Amino acid sequence: MNAPIDPLSKLPDVGTTIFTVMSALAAEQKALNLSQGFPDFDGPPALLDRVEAHMRDGRNQYPPMAGVESLRQAIAEKVENLYGLKCRADDEVTVTAGATEALFCAIAAVVHPGDEVIVLDPAYDSYDPVIRLQGGMAVHVPLSTPSFSIDWQRIADAITPRTRLLILNSPHNPTGMVMQDHDIEALSELCSEHDLYLIGDEVYEHMVFDQGKHLSLCAYADLYARSFVISSFGKTYHVTGWKVGYCVAPPRLTLEFRRIHQYVTFTVNTPVQLGIADFLQQHPEHHRELPAFYQRKRDLFCQLLEPSRFSLVPSQGTYFQLLGYSQITAEADDALARRWTCEQGIASIPISVFYQNPQDCDHLALRFCFAKDDATLAQAAEILCRL
């Protein structure tokens, strides 16, 4: 009998994601899990009812590859209402199996062997591996600490003749940074000088606080013409386990995007798409009221932490809050996150894992998810205030 043949790995340095690791550790230790970004409350009852109704109505077979028509049309109407973009449901909107699949397809659609892609550290962990799987190279440009603002000169300096794509994430995971008008102006100027594609990772688009505004790439004709704009119903409707997202892009980019998408997941489950379409059309107030909903939770969490030794600047967006711990310990954040999960019963995410080189992270902070019920936030704050 021949010995098993080990495959030659395309990602030999990639292990299990920190989100999986910390959630598993939290479950093992029976700790409060403020690490992985999911709510501990359910989606809107009216949404759950619509999905169940479509299931019981026999709408359980394959939908169209690009997504059911009613959902793509509802997305197109939402994008026009929010950002003024009149995109066509038929050839500019694609429903995906979560935003992570959309990111994979968008990167794969335009990145070829030898291409360079600029990502901003700290960066969501799926960008770099997907770029490498296409034979490209991720060029990591750090955000400016402690504000985590974008240094546009550093981006300009990183561009070479091989630069193909720039990935932007706003509101930003893990820092909560939100792009401002001056960022859009700088981006437009950069794109006028360089032939770049853009990915707008906008999955937290409805979580911008303090009367701030989400500046979607959809809202700017010159930027949208070169963009894949990606969002997530899982984040918006508190149903992350459903894994339903979408990508809005100009027809020529959507064509290439769908060439990849059809061989990755082909399509997304039918009754959930139909239920989301119904809810999106019948209850647009949900996403319009979401900023206030999550700002209340952010404010509660920050207020409860006032007696603690942590330093914090309230998050501008997302449902994550960074807590600086330099007044408590100088311990490395990855070791500290694991130790506090085991010893203190509270799980978080170290932000150094979002850097290409964790040692480049010069900010001693942990990321906590505040998409939790108030009792959980109060219990978490009680633990943290003892540290």
Secondary structure by P-SEA (a helix, b strand, c coil): cccccccccccccccccaaaaaaaaaaaacccccccccccccccaaaaaaaaaaaaacccccccccccaaaaaaaaaaaaacccccccccccbbbcccaaaaaaaaaaacccccbbbbbccccccaaaaaaaaacbbbbbbbccccccccaaaaaaaaccccccbbbbbcccccccccccaaaaaaaaaaaaacbbbbbbccccccccccccccccccccaaaaaacbbbbbcccccccccccccbbbbcaaaaaaaaaaaaaaccccccaaaaaaaaaaaaccccccaaaaaaaaaaaaaaaaaccccccccccccccbbbbbccccccccaaaaaaaaaaaccbbbbccccccccccccccbbbbbbccccaaaaaaaaaaaaac
